């Protein structure tokens, strides 16, 4: 299920973006990128709808996923 980012409390959204940006596997290679810049980049992707917040009820987990990876029958 897609969670519209504008419906989240600003602090909750900030915490989600920071947690995602610091996960293993979100490395930017040899170039060091600040957390602030990573979060700003994620916000921009949410705004232009290339990334969405996805809640998986069965697993009770939240993730950021590419919008193109969401099944076509899901509204957002």
FILO-798151 format. One record per residue (C-alpha): residue in three letters; residue number from 1; x, y, z. Coordinates in steps of 0.1 Angstrom, whole numbers, plus 5000, padded with zeros to 4 digits. Example, Ala and Ser with C-alpha at 12.3 -4.5 7.8 and 13.67 -1.06 7.14 Angstrom:
   type   seq   east   north     up
    ALA     1   5123    4955   5078
    SER     2   5137    4989   5071
***
This chain:
   type   seq   east   north     up
    UNK     1   5000    5000   5000
    UNK     2   5013    5034   4991
    UNK     3   5015    5060   5019
    UNK     4   5013    5096   5005
    UNK     5   5043    5114   5019
    UNK     6   5023    5146   5025
    UNK     7   5001    5128   5049
    UNK     8   5029    5119   5073
    UNK     9   5039    5142   5101
    UNK    10   5070    5161   5090
    UNK    11   5091    5147   5118
    UNK    12   5080    5111   5110
    UNK    13   5089    5117   5073
    UNK    14   5123    5131   5082
    UNK    15   5130    5101   5104
    UNK    16   5119    5077   5077
    UNK    17   5141    5094   5051
    UNK    18   5171    5095   5074
    UNK    19   5167    5058   5084
    UNK    20   5164    5048   5047
    UNK    21   5194    5069   5037
    UNK    22   5216    5053   5063
    UNK    23   5207    5017   5056
    UNK    24   5233    4992   5043
    UNK    25   5232    4992   5005
    UNK    26   5225    5029   5001
    UNK    27   5262    5036   4995
    UNK    28   5271    5062   4969
    UNK    29   5304    5047   4959
    UNK    30   5337    5063   4965
    UNK    31   5321    5098   4967
    UNK    32   5311    5108   5002
    UNK    33   5275    5123   5003
    UNK    34   5262    5140   5035
    UNK    35   5230    5127   5051
    UNK    36   5214    5160   5045
    UNK    37   5220    5158   5008
    UNK    38   5208    5122   5007
    UNK    39   5175    5131   5025
    UNK    40   5170    5161   5002
    UNK    41   5175    5139   4972
    UNK    42   5149    5114   4985
    UNK    43   5124    5142   4992
    UNK    44   5129    5154   4956
    UNK    45   5122    5119   4943
    UNK    46   5090    5117   4965
    UNK    47   5079    5151   4952
    UNK    48   5083    5141   4915
    UNK    49   5068    5107   4922
    UNK    50   5097    5086   4910
    UNK    51   5099    5071   4945
    UNK    52   5070    5062   4968
    UNK    53   5066    5052   5004
    UNK    54   5054    5016   5005
    UNK    55   5038    4999   5035
    UNK    56   5037    4961   5035
    UNK    57   5009    4952   5059
    UNK    58   5018    4915   5062
    UNK    59   5054    4923   5073
    UNK    60   5045    4956   5090
    UNK    61   5074    4973   5072
    UNK    62   5079    5006   5054
    UNK    63   5102    5011   5025
    UNK    64   5109    5035   4997
    UNK    65   5105    5020   4963
    UNK    66   5107    5031   4927
    UNK    67   5073    5040   4915
    UNK    68   5079    5020   4883
    UNK    69   5082    4989   4905
    UNK    70   5047    4993   4919
    UNK    71   5020    4972   4903
    UNK    72   5000    4992   4877
    UNK    73   4967    4985   4895
    UNK    74   4978    5005   4927
    UNK    75   4967    5041   4928
    UNK    76   4990    5068   4940
***
